[in-house]
Amino acid sequence: MKMTQIKMLFDMLDWKAVGEIGFDQFYVLVCIVLAHQNHLEEQFMYRHSRPVFDLLDLDGELKIDADNFEMYRFLFNIKKQELRELFHDFDITGDRLLNYKEFKLYTIFCTEKSTDRKKRRKQREENREREKAKDKERYQHLKKIYSMGMNQRSHSLL
């Protein structure tokens, strides 16, 4: 996360615009930065969906609009296309705003998607390891055949 983004987040948490935040806001700031650094944004949004929702609800209307979410999507590593899909797929009421229930559905979906990605990545790694083991066996087998052929050839020359 860039320094300008951290300052932007600080300003977002500084509700009274006095240039300082309380401990609770500081805690949220640190947690978001750590989640971002460790690529755990989806899990953070899911586990802390209410505080995240409240953070993105800049107007206090209990709804998040696309413009506010667009401005702070960097916090959760959400791409522009994903944001469009989010509002298209999860805006059940059709008002172009996300209420808390719609946002919570999104966080559940993201967490499941992230878990599936990790499973597929692990499966690919396991497949690569199996292929490496097979390649090693083939190499050992070919090496053995080659050395046997060389031994037979040297005996026939004698």
Residue pairs with C-beta under 8 A, 6 or more apart in sequence:
1 33
1 36
1 37
1 74
5 74
5 75
6 29
6 33
8 72
9 29
9 32
9 33
9 72
9 75
10 21
10 29
11 17
12 55
12 58
12 72
13 21
13 25
13 26
13 28
13 29
13 55
14 20
14 21
14 25
15 25
21 29
28 51
28 55
31 44
31 48
32 44
32 75
34 40
35 41
35 43
35 44
36 75
36 76
36 77
39 77
41 75
41 76
41 77
41 78
42 76
42 107
42 110
42 111
42 113
42 114
43 111
43 114
44 52
44 76
45 52
45 76
45 107
45 110
45 111
46 107
46 108
46 110
46 111
49 100
49 103
49 104
49 107
50 100
52 76
52 103
52 107
53 64
53 100
53 103
53 104
55 72
56 64
56 68
56 69
56 72
56 103
57 63
57 64
57 68
58 68
59 68
62 99
62 100
63 95
63 97
63 98
63 99
64 97
64 98
64 103
65 96
65 97
66 83
66 87
66 96
69 78
69 83
69 86
69 87
69 98
70 80
70 83
73 79
73 80
73 83
78 86
86 98
86 106
87 96
87 98
89 106
90 98
90 102
90 103
90 105
90 106
90 109
91 97
91 98
91 102
92 101
92 102
92 105
93 99
93 102
98 106
